[in-house]
């Protein structure tokens, strides 16, 4: 349903996922099991694909908004100087600010990322500054993506365990677009039950 995509390819290192994808007619490729991050896996999968721009859509977010995909992708289509883009959403639930599983991001006037962290950023000295969470969808220019795995892993990426910091530590820009899409990842059996329930009721993203 995303208007900017030409092809969807599932990348996995799990034979069960590979077989399931083939079973419903998806294009799928088996990758190595040694990758440290999803970006490294996507890099391998994209190496032989004839496309200049590659979008990394997380497989654990089945209800992702097609408009959010288009928003992040359009940034690279509009600006040839950009090598990477991603998304952010304003935090509405106060408890998410202190939650280390909710990654926060701060950006400059250009819209490019300054830093991503599991800690609350910026520090709030009573100014009531807005906080933004990172939505884990990535768009890359293919040439940049293929070089990503060769970039050195820095102390910030190791400390935060956030793969996008590799780009920043190596001096690359990441454009961050604001979206209203609320990420709903499937990480537990309870998450799966919730998503199945939403689909059975009519997914508000796909039907709204």
N, C-alpha and C positions, 0 to 999 in steps of 0.2 A: 504493500500500500504506500510505501515511501516513493515519492515521485523522482527523487534524484538517483535511485539505485538502478543499475542495469542487470545485476546478477546477485543472487544470494548463495553463498557457499558455506557449508558447515565444516568447521575444522575441529578435529577431536583426536585424542590418543587412546580412546576407549572403544574396543570392538563392539560393545553393546550399543553404544550411541551410533557408531558407524552403520551397523546393521539396521537399527531402527530408522535412521535417516533414509537409507536406501529403500526401506519398506514403504515409506510414504512418498517416495519419488523425489527426494531432495538431492541436490548436488552436494557431495560430501568428499572430504579428503582426509586421509589418515596422516597425522603428524607424529613427530618423535615425542617421547614421554619425558625428555630431559629439560623441557623449557621451564624457566624460572617465573614467567609471567604470561598472561594472555597475549600481550603485545609480541612477545617472542614467538608464540605459536602462530599468530596471525602473519607474522613476517615470513615464516616458512611456507604457510599456505598460499601467500600472495606472490611468492617468488616467480612462479611460472604463469601468472595471470596477466592478460594484456590490458591492464587498467592503470591509469595514472594516479587515481585516488582510491584508497582502501578504507572502508568503514568497519570498525570493530564493534559489533553489537553483542553484548553479553548474552550468552545462552541461557542464563538463569533469570532473565527478565522477559517472560513471554508476553506481557501486556504493554510493552514499550510503545509509546506514541509515535506513529509514523512521522508526524510533524516535527518531533524532536530530532529524529534522524535527519530530516531535510534541513533543519535549522543549522545543525553542526556541519553538515556536508556543504551547504551553500557558502559557508565562510571560505572554504578552500577554492570553490569554484569562482568566487568573486575576487579573491586576492591571491595572485600567483606567488607572492612572497611568503605566504604561510605554509608551514610544513605540517602543522598539527592543530587540531581543534578539539574541544570537548564542551561539556555543559555544566551549568550550575543552577541551583534553585534556592530561593530565599527560604530560610528555616522558619517555620511557623510554630513548631513544637519545641518549647524551651528545653525539654529533656535531651533533645538531640545535640544541643550545643556542647554538652560535656561528655557525650557518648563517643568513645574512641572508635567505634565501628562506623560512625558517620563522619566521613572525611570532609573537612572544611577547606574552603579556597578563598584567597584574597586576590584581587586583580587591580591593575593600574588603570589610568585614564584611557589607555589604548584598548582596554578589554583583554589584554594579555595577562596570564597568570603571573603573580609574584611568588606565591608559595601555596602548597597543599599541606595540610597537617591533620592528624587525628586529635590534636589539641584545639581548644577554642582560639581562633584567630579572627580578627585582631583582639588584643586584650582590651577589655571594656573598663574604662575609668569613669563610668557613669554617664557616658555620652549617648548611650542607647543606640549604638551602632548596629546596623543589620549584619546578620551572619548568613553565609551562603554555604550550602552543602554541595559537594561535587557529585555529579551524576556520571557514572562510569561508562559513558559511550565515547569512543575515540575515532577521530577521522585523521588519516595520515596521507601525505603525499608518498607514493610508493618508494621513490628513491630514498627518502628519509627513513621509511619503515625498514627497508632492507639493511640499512646501516645501523639500526637501533640496537640490535643484539651485540654488535661489535663495540658499542660505547661502554666505557668503564662504569661499573656500578659504584656510586659514590656513597659517602657516609650518611647523607640525608636519606637516600633511598633505603639503605640498610636499617637505619634507625626507625623510620616511619613505616617501612614495608609498603611503600607506594611506588609503583612502577613509573608513574608519570614524572616523578622527581628526577629520573635519569635524564630526561630531556632538558629540564631546567639546569641541572648540575653541569651538563655539557654545553650550556650556552644557547639552547634553542628556545624559540618562542612557542607558547601554547595559547591560542585564542580561546577564550571562554565565553560562551553565549548563554544568556539567561533564558530559562524555560519555565513553564508552569507544570511541566510533566513531573509527577511524583513517582520516583523509582520504587518498584515493588519486586525485590529480588526473591528467588526461591532458594533458601539456604537450609530449611528445616522441613520436616513432615508437616508441621503446622502451617508454614508458608505455602506449601503445595496445596493443602486443603483449602486455604483461603483463596488461592488463585483459581482452583477448580470451581469453587463456589461462585466467584465473580464471573467466570466464563459461562457457567450454567444460567446465571441471571441475565447475561448479556453484558459483555465487557463494555464499560462506559467509554473507554478510549476508542475501540473499534466501532462502536455503535452510536457514539454521541456526536 
